[in-house]
Amino acid sequence: MSLAFDEFGRPFIIIREQETKSRVKGIEAVKSNIQAAKAVSRILRTSLGPKGMDKLLQGPDGDIVITNDGATILEQMEVENQIGKLLVELSKSQDHEIGDGTTGVTVLAGALLEQAEDLLDRGIHPLRIAEGYEMACKVALKRLDEIAATFPYSADNHEELVKTCMTTLSSKIVGRHKRELAEMCVSAVMSVGDLERRDVNLDLIKLDGKVGGRLEDTALVNGIVLDKDMSHPQMPKELEDVKIAILTCPFEPPKPKTKHKVDISNVEQFESLRQQEQEYFREMVKLCKDSGATLIICQWGFDDEANHLLMHNDLPAVRWVGGVEIELLALATGARIVPRFQELNASKLGYAKSVREISFGTTRDRMLLIEGTPHSRAVTIFVRGGNKMMIEETKRSLHDALCVARNLVRDNRIVYGGGAAEMACSLAVEAAADGVPGVEQYAMRAFADALDIVPLSLAENSGLAPIESLTEVKTRQMQAANPYLGIDCNDVGTNDMRQQNVFETLIGKKQQLMLATQVCKMILKIDDVIKPSEYE
């Protein structure tokens, strides 16, 4: 595309290969973009809430994923439309920043655009709608701060954090064991978190799993679980008071870095070469043994001769351990990662109280458990399940719960779930719209109506009469000035979310509102779409 001028100096645009492209301008372009965003949003709407439905996604290579995690669904979907891709990025942003609420933010953005479409039909300019949405968002954020409650917690008392994680796990496939799993997640976060700085490094928490067993067999290991076994079958399977050497150099003879080759013409030359290799291996094993190490963990492979020598020198070893796992091991055991054998000494060894090899099922799958590390700032949640899809979905669910616990450590303020916070914000925005004299008041009321999509979807997905349930609870909330009333999705018998222990993090809810508003403003300001005609 380039700019040109006619004989009167008026600019016009020349589009390359114009005959192969289609172009939509003005209000039609805005409506076209809104339709694409609504289509993506409606896919996720049925996944919202504790009784939301799951999606089955089949990848290009035939792999099947079953999940109700919004970020995973959108990531697996092949979205061609550019505006649809914007909502995919929106969900990813929520996932990276908060870790939870990926479905809600997409549903809310779709509802805001749906309300904006009605305003466009009434002749209101897109920019005025965007300005009204911005004003309404500020009112809603202020209301969230007003209704937020603070959860006190400490290293010894973190029951409130467990309750909030249970709310997150309620909408997942693992909901029937939410109490046990929530306690594991909070314990893991407390183990690696720095409460003074109010910071948690989630990279120190490893999620691992193995097919087989029951979900109840999922356990929190204060250490590292490696999906490896000892490099030689005759090496000991259980070690106590272990001094660990972590190497990133292979147990192999050095290879010449030239293109020359070695010709062997007789047995004596071959024997000399073999003895030279053996001498290399003996030197490597001797350096490891002299350092005082009782377990070798190596990033690379072993030559068979080296493996045999390690076994005969009573030096257990593990090979092909990935870089991320090596870093976690170094953090947990206090070891230094050694790049060359000559640099290995006693000061660079780590320590673990026990290292044991465990096996599963009839296939004898083996894994290593490294426990009792002095710097137990690295922990592992070891997941068991009936099949691979169950384990992967459990991992995604636990990741959301870990992120919620992390967010509460950073900011321990919460709002109440079940759509209670959205209805409170909706009432506040409606009241504030009455004091706005311009056209923006219509956009603010539309924003308030869009917020109702969350409690509406929760009621619909729970098998309740959506409009009737929403109207009843919203009226009670307005009359009683009680911002804690929400949709009773689980048929407990009360709409008070404090009694049901349904909580959401304040920063997560605020991030949802801000991201959804920003994306809607961006889409409303697009009035010219040029694309290849074959993608129409």
VEXDREN-2710 file (C-alpha; in Angstrom, 1 decimal):
% VEXDREN-2710
k/r/px/py/pz
1/MET/0.0/0.0/0.0
2/SER/1.4/3.4/-0.9
3/LEU/0.2/7.1/-1.0
4/ALA/-0.1/9.1/-4.2
5/PHE/-1.5/12.5/-5.2
6/ASP/-3.7/13.6/-8.1
7/GLU/-3.3/16.7/-10.3
8/PHE/-5.0/18.9/-7.6
9/GLY/-2.7/17.7/-4.8
10/ARG/-5.3/15.5/-3.2
11/PRO/-3.9/12.3/-1.6
12/PHE/-5.2/8.8/-2.5
13/ILE/-4.2/5.3/-1.6
14/ILE/-2.9/2.8/-4.1
15/ILE/-3.3/-0.8/-2.9
16/ARG/-1.0/-3.4/-4.4
17/GLU/-2.8/-6.3/-6.1
18/GLN/-6.1/-4.5/-5.5
19/GLU/-8.1/-7.0/-7.5
20/THR/-7.2/-9.8/-5.0
21/LYS/-8.1/-7.9/-1.9
22/SER/-11.3/-6.9/-0.2
23/ARG/-11.8/-3.8/1.9
24/VAL/-14.4/-2.9/4.5
25/LYS/-14.6/0.6/5.9
26/GLY/-16.4/2.7/8.4
27/ILE/-19.2/1.3/10.6
28/GLU/-19.4/-1.9/8.5
29/ALA/-15.8/-2.6/9.4
30/VAL/-16.4/-2.1/13.1
31/LYS/-19.5/-4.4/13.0
32/SER/-17.6/-7.0/11.1
33/ASN/-14.9/-7.0/13.7
34/ILE/-17.5/-7.2/16.5
35/GLN/-19.1/-10.2/14.9
36/ALA/-15.8/-12.1/14.8
37/ALA/-15.1/-11.3/18.5
38/LYS/-18.6/-12.4/19.5
39/ALA/-18.1/-15.7/17.7
40/VAL/-15.0/-16.5/19.7
41/SER/-16.5/-15.3/23.0
42/ARG/-19.6/-17.4/22.6
43/ILE/-17.5/-20.6/22.3
44/LEU/-16.1/-20.0/25.8
45/ARG/-19.3/-18.8/27.4
46/THR/-20.6/-22.4/28.2
47/SER/-17.3/-23.2/30.0
48/LEU/-17.8/-20.5/32.7
49/GLY/-18.5/-21.4/36.3
50/PRO/-18.4/-24.5/38.5
51/LYS/-20.8/-26.4/36.2
52/GLY/-19.4/-25.2/33.0
53/MET/-18.9/-27.6/30.2
54/ASP/-15.5/-28.9/28.8
55/LYS/-14.3/-28.7/25.2
56/LEU/-12.7/-31.5/23.3
57/LEU/-10.0/-30.2/20.9
58/GLN/-8.3/-32.3/18.3
59/GLY/-4.9/-31.1/17.0
60/PRO/-3.5/-31.4/13.5
61/ASP/-1.5/-34.5/14.5
62/GLY/-4.6/-36.2/16.0
63/ASP/-3.8/-35.4/19.7
64/ILE/-6.9/-34.8/21.8
65/VAL/-7.2/-32.2/24.6
66/ILE/-10.2/-32.1/26.9
67/THR/-10.3/-28.9/29.0
68/ASN/-12.4/-25.9/30.2
69/ASP/-9.4/-23.6/30.6
70/GLY/-10.0/-20.6/28.4
71/ALA/-6.4/-19.9/27.5
72/THR/-5.8/-23.5/26.5
73/ILE/-9.0/-23.7/24.4
74/LEU/-8.1/-20.5/22.5
75/GLU/-4.5/-21.5/22.1
76/GLN/-5.5/-24.8/20.5
77/MET/-8.2/-23.3/18.3
78/GLU/-7.1/-22.4/14.7
79/VAL/-8.5/-18.8/14.7
80/GLU/-8.0/-17.2/11.2
81/ASN/-9.7/-13.9/11.8
82/GLN/-7.4/-11.1/13.0
83/ILE/-9.9/-9.8/15.6
84/GLY/-10.4/-13.4/16.9
85/LYS/-6.6/-13.6/17.3
86/LEU/-6.9/-10.4/19.4
87/LEU/-9.1/-12.2/21.9
88/VAL/-6.7/-15.1/21.9
89/GLU/-3.9/-12.7/22.9
90/LEU/-6.3/-11.2/25.5
91/SER/-6.7/-14.6/27.1
92/LYS/-2.9/-15.2/27.0
93/SER/-2.3/-11.8/28.7
94/GLN/-4.6/-12.7/31.5
95/ASP/-3.0/-16.1/31.9
96/HIS/0.6/-14.7/32.0
97/GLU/-0.2/-11.8/34.4
98/ILE/-2.8/-13.5/36.7
99/GLY/-3.0/-17.2/35.8
100/ASP/-6.7/-17.5/36.3
101/GLY/-9.9/-15.9/34.9
102/THR/-9.0/-16.5/31.2
103/THR/-12.5/-17.6/30.3
104/GLY/-14.2/-14.7/32.2
105/VAL/-12.1/-12.0/30.5
106/THR/-13.0/-13.3/27.0
107/VAL/-16.7/-13.6/27.8
108/LEU/-16.7/-10.1/29.3
109/ALA/-15.0/-8.6/26.2
110/GLY/-17.5/-10.3/23.9
111/ALA/-20.4/-9.0/26.0
112/LEU/-19.0/-5.4/25.9
113/LEU/-18.7/-5.6/22.1
114/GLU/-22.2/-7.0/21.8
115/GLN/-23.6/-4.1/23.7
116/ALA/-21.5/-1.7/21.6
117/GLU/-23.1/-3.1/18.4
118/ASP/-26.5/-2.0/19.7
119/LEU/-25.2/1.5/20.4
120/LEU/-23.7/1.7/16.9
121/ASP/-27.1/0.8/15.4
122/ARG/-28.5/3.8/17.4
123/GLY/-26.1/6.1/15.7
124/ILE/-23.5/6.7/18.5
125/HIS/-20.0/7.2/17.3
126/PRO/-17.5/4.4/18.2
127/LEU/-15.1/6.8/19.9
128/ARG/-17.9/8.1/22.2
129/ILE/-18.7/4.4/23.1
130/ALA/-15.0/3.8/23.8
131/GLU/-14.8/6.9/26.1
132/GLY/-18.0/5.8/27.9
133/TYR/-16.5/2.4/28.5
134/GLU/-13.3/3.9/29.9
135/MET/-15.4/6.1/32.3
136/ALA/-17.4/3.0/33.4
137/CYS/-14.3/0.9/33.9
138/LYS/-12.9/3.5/36.3
139/VAL/-16.2/3.5/38.3
140/ALA/-16.2/-0.3/38.4
141/LEU/-12.5/-0.5/39.6
142/LYS/-13.3/2.0/42.3
143/ARG/-16.3/-0.1/43.4
144/LEU/-14.2/-3.2/43.5
145/ASP/-11.8/-1.5/45.9
146/GLU/-14.7/-0.5/48.1
147/ILE/-16.2/-4.0/48.4
148/ALA/-12.9/-5.8/48.7
149/ALA/-12.1/-7.7/51.9
150/THR/-8.6/-8.4/53.3
151/PHE/-7.5/-11.9/54.1
152/PRO/-4.9/-12.2/56.9
153/TYR/-2.5/-15.0/56.5
154/SER/0.8/-16.2/57.9
155/ALA/3.3/-19.0/57.4
156/ASP/1.4/-21.0/60.0
157/ASN/-2.2/-20.0/59.3
158/HIS/-3.2/-19.9/55.6
159/GLU/-6.7/-21.4/55.7
160/GLU/-8.1/-18.3/53.8
161/LEU/-5.7/-19.0/51.0
162/VAL/-6.9/-22.6/50.8
163/LYS/-10.5/-21.4/50.5
164/THR/-9.7/-19.1/47.6
165/CYS/-7.8/-21.9/45.8
166/MET/-10.8/-24.2/46.4
167/THR/-13.0/-21.6/44.5
168/THR/-10.7/-21.8/41.6
169/LEU/-10.6/-25.6/41.5
170/SER/-14.5/-25.8/41.8
171/SER/-14.9/-25.2/38.1
172/LYS/-12.3/-27.8/37.1
173/ILE/-12.5/-31.5/36.5
174/VAL/-10.7/-32.1/39.8
175/GLY/-13.4/-30.3/41.8
176/ARG/-14.3/-33.4/43.9
177/HIS/-10.8/-33.3/45.5
178/LYS/-10.5/-29.5/45.6
179/ARG/-9.7/-29.4/49.4
180/GLU/-6.7/-31.7/49.2
181/LEU/-5.3/-30.2/46.1
182/ALA/-5.8/-26.6/47.3
183/GLU/-3.9/-27.5/50.5
184/MET/-1.1/-28.9/48.4
185/CYS/-0.9/-25.7/46.2
186/VAL/-0.9/-23.4/49.2
187/SER/1.8/-25.5/50.9
188/ALA/3.9/-25.4/47.8
189/VAL/3.6/-21.6/47.4
190/MET/4.4/-21.1/51.1
191/SER/7.5/-23.3/50.7
192/VAL/9.0/-21.3/47.9
193/GLY/7.5/-17.8/48.7
194/ASP/9.2/-14.9/50.3
195/LEU/6.5/-13.5/52.7
196/GLU/8.6/-10.4/53.6
197/ARG/9.0/-9.3/50.0
198/ARG/5.5/-10.6/49.2
199/ASP/6.9/-12.5/46.2
200/VAL/6.6/-16.0/44.9
201/ASN/8.7/-17.6/42.1
202/LEU/6.5/-20.2/40.5
203/ASP/9.4/-21.5/38.5
204/LEU/10.5/-23.3/41.7
205/ILE/7.3/-25.3/41.8
206/LYS/7.5/-28.3/39.4
207/LEU/4.3/-30.0/38.1
208/ASP/5.0/-33.6/37.1
209/GLY/2.8/-36.6/36.5
210/LYS/2.6/-40.3/35.7
211/VAL/-0.2/-42.2/34.2
212/GLY/-1.7/-44.8/36.6
213/GLY/-3.1/-44.7/40.1
214/ARG/-5.9/-42.5/41.3
215/LEU/-6.2/-38.7/41.6
216/GLU/-6.1/-39.2/45.4
217/ASP/-2.5/-40.4/45.0
218/THR/-1.4/-37.0/44.0
219/ALA/1.3/-35.9/46.4
220/LEU/3.5/-32.9/47.3
221/VAL/7.2/-33.8/47.4
222/ASN/9.5/-31.5/49.3
223/GLY/12.2/-31.9/46.7
224/ILE/12.5/-32.9/43.1
225/VAL/10.9/-35.8/41.1
226/LEU/12.9/-36.8/38.0
227/ASP/11.4/-38.9/35.3
228/LYS/14.7/-40.9/35.1
229/ASP/16.3/-44.0/36.6
230/MET/19.8/-45.0/37.4
231/SER/22.1/-45.3/34.4
232/HIS/23.0/-48.9/35.2
233/PRO/20.5/-51.5/36.5
234/GLN/22.9/-52.8/39.1
235/MET/23.4/-49.4/40.8
236/PRO/21.7/-49.0/44.2
237/LYS/18.1/-47.8/44.2
238/GLU/18.1/-46.1/47.5
239/LEU/20.8/-43.7/48.9
240/GLU/21.0/-41.9/52.2
241/ASP/22.9/-38.6/53.0
242/VAL/23.8/-38.1/49.4
243/LYS/26.4/-35.7/48.1
244/ILE/25.4/-34.7/44.6
245/ALA/27.6/-33.6/41.7
246/ILE/25.7/-31.9/38.9
247/LEU/27.7/-32.0/35.6
248/THR/27.1/-30.5/32.2
249/CYS/30.0/-32.4/30.6
250/PRO/29.5/-35.8/29.0
251/PHE/31.2/-39.0/30.1
252/GLU/32.7/-39.5/26.6
253/PRO/36.2/-39.3/25.1
254/PRO/37.1/-35.9/23.5
255/LYS/36.2/-35.7/19.8
256/PRO/38.7/-34.0/17.4
257/LYS/37.3/-30.8/16.0
258/THR/38.9/-31.4/12.6
259/LYS/37.8/-33.3/9.5
260/HIS/40.7/-35.7/9.8
261/LYS/40.0/-39.4/10.4
262/VAL/41.9/-42.1/12.2
263/ASP/42.9/-45.2/10.3
264/ILE/43.5/-48.4/12.3
265/SER/45.3/-51.1/10.4
266/ASN/46.1/-53.7/13.0
267/VAL/45.0/-55.1/16.4
268/GLU/47.8/-53.3/18.4
269/GLN/46.6/-49.9/17.2
270/PHE/43.0/-50.7/18.1
271/GLU/44.1/-52.0/21.6
272/SER/46.1/-48.8/22.1
273/LEU/43.1/-46.6/21.2
274/ARG/40.9/-48.6/23.5
275/GLN/43.3/-48.2/26.4
276/GLN/43.6/-44.5/25.8
277/GLU/39.8/-44.2/26.0
278/GLN/39.7/-46.3/29.2
279/GLU/42.3/-44.0/30.6
280/TYR/40.1/-41.0/29.8
281/PHE/37.1/-42.7/31.6
282/ARG/39.2/-43.7/34.6
283/GLU/40.4/-40.1/35.0
284/MET/36.8/-38.8/34.8
285/VAL/35.5/-41.3/37.4
286/LYS/38.6/-40.6/39.6
287/LEU/37.9/-36.9/39.6
288/CYS/34.3/-37.5/40.6
289/LYS/35.2/-40.0/43.3
290/ASP/38.0/-37.7/44.7
291/SER/35.5/-34.9/45.1
292/GLY/33.5/-36.9/47.6
293/ALA/30.4/-37.2/45.4
294/THR/28.1/-40.2/46.0
295/LEU/25.7/-39.4/43.1
296/ILE/26.4/-38.0/39.7
297/ILE/23.7/-36.2/37.8
298/CYS/24.7/-35.4/34.2
299/GLN/23.0/-33.4/31.5
300/TRP/24.4/-35.6/28.7
301/GLY/24.8/-39.3/28.0
302/PHE/27.4/-41.8/29.1
303/ASP/29.6/-44.1/27.1
304/ASP/28.9/-47.7/27.9
305/GLU/32.5/-48.1/29.1
306/ALA/32.1/-45.1/31.5
307/ASN/28.8/-46.4/32.8
308/HIS/30.5/-49.8/33.6
309/LEU/33.3/-48.0/35.4
310/LEU/30.9/-45.9/37.4
311/MET/29.0/-49.0/38.5
312/HIS/32.3/-50.8/39.5
313/ASN/33.5/-47.8/41.5
314/ASP/30.2/-47.7/43.5
315/LEU/29.3/-44.3/42.1
316/PRO/25.5/-44.2/41.1
317/ALA/24.7/-41.9/38.2
318/VAL/21.7/-40.4/36.3
319/ARG/22.0/-39.2/32.7
320/TRP/20.0/-37.1/30.3
321/VAL/18.6/-34.7/32.9
322/GLY/17.2/-31.6/31.3
323/GLY/18.5/-28.1/31.8
324/VAL/15.4/-26.8/33.7
325/GLU/15.5/-29.8/36.1
326/ILE/19.2/-29.3/36.6
327/GLU/18.6/-25.7/37.7
328/LEU/15.9/-26.8/40.1
329/LEU/18.2/-29.5/41.5
330/ALA/21.0/-27.0/42.0
331/LEU/18.6/-24.6/43.9
332/ALA/17.2/-27.3/46.1
333/THR/20.4/-29.2/47.0
334/GLY/22.8/-26.2/47.0
335/ALA/25.0/-27.7/44.4
336/ARG/27.0/-25.8/41.7
337/ILE/26.6/-26.8/38.1
338/VAL/30.0/-27.9/36.9
339/PRO/30.9/-27.6/33.2
340/ARG/34.3/-29.5/33.3
341/PHE/35.5/-32.5/35.3
342/GLN/38.7/-30.6/36.4
343/GLU/36.6/-28.0/38.2
344/LEU/34.7/-30.5/40.4
345/ASN/35.5/-30.3/44.1
346/ALA/33.9/-30.8/47.5
347/SER/32.7/-27.2/47.7
348/LYS/30.5/-27.6/44.6
349/LEU/28.6/-30.6/45.7
350/GLY/24.9/-30.5/46.8
351/TYR/23.2/-32.5/49.6
352/ALA/20.0/-34.5/49.9
353/LYS/18.9/-36.6/52.7
354/SER/17.6/-39.4/50.5
355/VAL/17.5/-40.4/46.8
356/ARG/15.3/-43.3/45.9
357/GLU/14.1/-44.9/42.7
358/ILE/10.4/-45.8/42.7
359/SER/8.5/-47.9/40.2
360/PHE/4.9/-47.9/39.0
361/GLY/2.5/-50.5/37.7
362/THR/3.2/-53.7/35.8
363/THR/5.4/-51.9/33.2
364/ARG/7.8/-50.9/36.0
365/ASP/8.1/-47.3/34.9
366/ARG/10.7/-45.8/37.2
367/MET/11.3/-42.3/38.6
368/LEU/13.7/-40.7/41.1
369/LEU/12.6/-38.9/44.3
370/ILE/15.2/-36.5/45.7
371/GLU/14.0/-35.5/49.2
372/GLY/15.3/-33.8/52.3
373/THR/17.2/-31.0/50.5
374/PRO/18.6/-28.3/52.8
375/HIS/17.4/-25.5/50.5
376/SER/13.9/-26.8/50.0
377/ARG/12.9/-23.8/47.9
378/ALA/12.1/-26.2/45.1
379/VAL/9.1/-28.5/45.4
380/THR/7.2/-30.9/43.1
381/ILE/3.5/-31.7/42.9
382/PHE/3.4/-35.2/41.6
383/VAL/0.1/-35.9/39.8
384/ARG/-1.5/-39.4/39.3
385/GLY/-4.4/-40.1/37.0
386/GLY/-6.1/-42.7/34.9
387/ASN/-4.9/-41.4/31.5
388/LYS/-2.7/-38.7/30.0
389/MET/-5.6/-36.3/29.3
390/MET/-6.6/-36.4/33.0
391/ILE/-3.1/-35.7/34.2
392/GLU/-2.6/-32.7/31.8
393/GLU/-6.0/-31.2/32.8
394/THR/-5.1/-31.6/36.4
395/LYS/-1.8/-29.9/35.9
396/ARG/-3.6/-26.9/34.2
397/SER/-6.0/-26.8/37.1
398/LEU/-3.2/-26.9/39.7
399/HIS/-1.4/-24.1/37.8
400/ASP/-4.4/-21.9/38.1
401/ALA/-4.7/-22.6/41.9
402/LEU/-0.9/-21.9/42.3
403/CYS/-1.3/-18.6/40.5
404/VAL/-4.2/-17.6/42.8
405/ALA/-2.2/-18.4/45.9
406/ARG/0.7/-16.4/44.5
407/ASN/-1.6/-13.5/43.8
408/LEU/-2.9/-13.5/47.4
409/VAL/0.6/-13.4/48.7
410/ARG/1.2/-10.4/46.5
411/ASP/-2.1/-8.7/47.4
412/ASN/-4.3/-10.4/50.0
413/ARG/-7.5/-8.6/49.1
414/ILE/-10.4/-10.6/47.7
415/VAL/-13.8/-10.0/46.3
416/TYR/-16.7/-12.5/46.4
417/GLY/-17.5/-14.7/43.4
418/GLY/-20.6/-16.2/41.9
419/GLY/-21.1/-13.0/39.9
420/ALA/-21.5/-10.9/43.1
421/ALA/-18.6/-8.5/42.3
422/GLU/-19.9/-8.0/38.7
423/MET/-23.4/-7.2/39.9
424/ALA/-22.1/-4.7/42.5
425/CYS/-20.0/-3.0/39.8
426/SER/-23.0/-3.0/37.4
427/LEU/-25.2/-1.2/40.0
428/ALA/-22.4/1.3/40.7
429/VAL/-21.9/2.0/37.0
430/GLU/-25.7/2.5/36.4
431/ALA/-25.8/4.9/39.3
432/ALA/-22.8/6.8/38.0
433/ALA/-24.3/7.0/34.5
434/ASP/-27.1/9.2/35.7
435/GLY/-24.7/11.9/36.5
436/VAL/-23.0/12.0/33.1
437/PRO/-24.7/14.6/30.8
438/GLY/-23.2/13.5/27.4
439/VAL/-23.8/10.5/25.1
440/GLU/-21.3/8.6/27.1
441/GLN/-24.0/7.7/29.6
442/TYR/-25.5/5.3/27.1
443/ALA/-22.1/3.6/26.8
444/MET/-21.8/3.4/30.6
445/ARG/-25.3/1.8/30.9
446/ALA/-24.2/-0.7/28.1
447/PHE/-21.1/-1.4/30.2
448/ALA/-23.3/-2.1/33.2
449/ASP/-25.5/-4.5/31.1
450/ALA/-22.4/-6.3/29.8
451/LEU/-21.2/-7.0/33.4
452/ASP/-24.3/-8.9/33.9
453/ILE/-23.2/-11.5/31.4
454/VAL/-21.0/-13.3/34.1
455/PRO/-23.8/-14.0/36.6
456/LEU/-26.2/-14.7/33.6
457/SER/-23.8/-17.3/32.2
458/LEU/-23.2/-18.8/35.7
459/ALA/-26.9/-19.3/36.2
460/GLU/-27.4/-20.6/32.6
461/ASN/-24.6/-23.1/32.9
462/SER/-25.9/-24.3/36.3
463/GLY/-29.3/-25.2/34.9
464/LEU/-31.1/-22.2/36.5
465/ALA/-33.5/-19.7/34.9
466/PRO/-30.8/-17.1/33.9
467/ILE/-32.8/-13.9/33.7
468/GLU/-35.0/-14.8/36.7
469/SER/-32.0/-15.7/38.9
470/LEU/-30.1/-12.6/37.9
471/THR/-33.0/-10.2/38.5
472/GLU/-33.8/-11.7/41.9
473/VAL/-30.2/-11.6/43.2
474/LYS/-29.5/-8.1/41.7
475/THR/-32.7/-6.7/43.3
476/ARG/-31.8/-8.1/46.7
477/GLN/-28.3/-6.8/46.4
478/MET/-29.6/-3.3/45.6
479/GLN/-32.2/-3.3/48.3
480/ALA/-30.1/-4.7/51.1
481/ALA/-26.9/-2.8/49.9
482/ASN/-25.2/-6.2/50.2
483/PRO/-22.4/-6.7/47.6
484/TYR/-21.8/-10.3/48.7
485/LEU/-24.9/-11.9/47.1
486/GLY/-24.3/-14.0/44.0
487/ILE/-25.7/-16.8/42.0
488/ASP/-26.1/-20.1/43.9
489/CYS/-24.5/-22.3/41.3
490/ASN/-24.1/-25.3/43.6
491/ASP/-27.6/-25.3/45.1
492/VAL/-26.3/-24.7/48.6
493/GLY/-29.5/-22.8/49.6
494/THR/-28.0/-19.4/50.1
495/ASN/-26.9/-16.6/47.8
496/ASP/-24.4/-15.2/50.3
497/MET/-21.0/-15.9/48.9
498/ARG/-19.3/-15.4/52.3
499/GLN/-21.2/-18.4/53.7
500/GLN/-20.4/-20.4/50.6
501/ASN/-16.7/-19.5/50.8
502/VAL/-16.6/-18.4/47.2
503/PHE/-13.7/-15.9/46.8
504/GLU/-11.7/-14.4/43.9
505/THR/-8.6/-12.3/44.0
506/LEU/-9.0/-8.6/43.7
507/ILE/-6.1/-8.1/41.3
508/GLY/-7.4/-10.9/39.1
509/LYS/-10.9/-9.3/38.9
510/LYS/-9.4/-5.8/38.2
511/GLN/-7.1/-7.1/35.5
512/GLN/-10.1/-8.7/33.8
513/LEU/-12.0/-5.4/33.7
514/MET/-9.0/-3.4/32.5
515/LEU/-7.9/-5.9/29.8
516/ALA/-11.5/-6.4/28.4
517/THR/-12.0/-2.6/28.3
518/GLN/-8.7/-2.0/26.5
519/VAL/-9.3/-4.6/23.9
520/CYS/-12.9/-3.3/23.2
521/LYS/-11.6/0.2/22.8
522/MET/-9.0/-1.1/20.3
523/ILE/-11.5/-3.0/18.3
524/LEU/-14.0/-0.1/18.2
525/LYS/-11.3/2.2/16.8
526/ILE/-10.6/0.0/13.8
527/ASP/-12.6/1.4/10.8
528/ASP/-10.7/0.1/7.9
529/VAL/-9.9/-3.6/7.2
530/ILE/-7.9/-4.7/4.2
531/LYS/-7.4/-8.4/3.7
532/PRO/-6.9/-11.0/0.9
533/SER/-10.2/-11.9/-0.6
534/GLU/-9.6/-15.7/-0.2
535/TYR/-9.9/-15.2/3.6
536/GLU/-13.2/-13.4/3.4
END
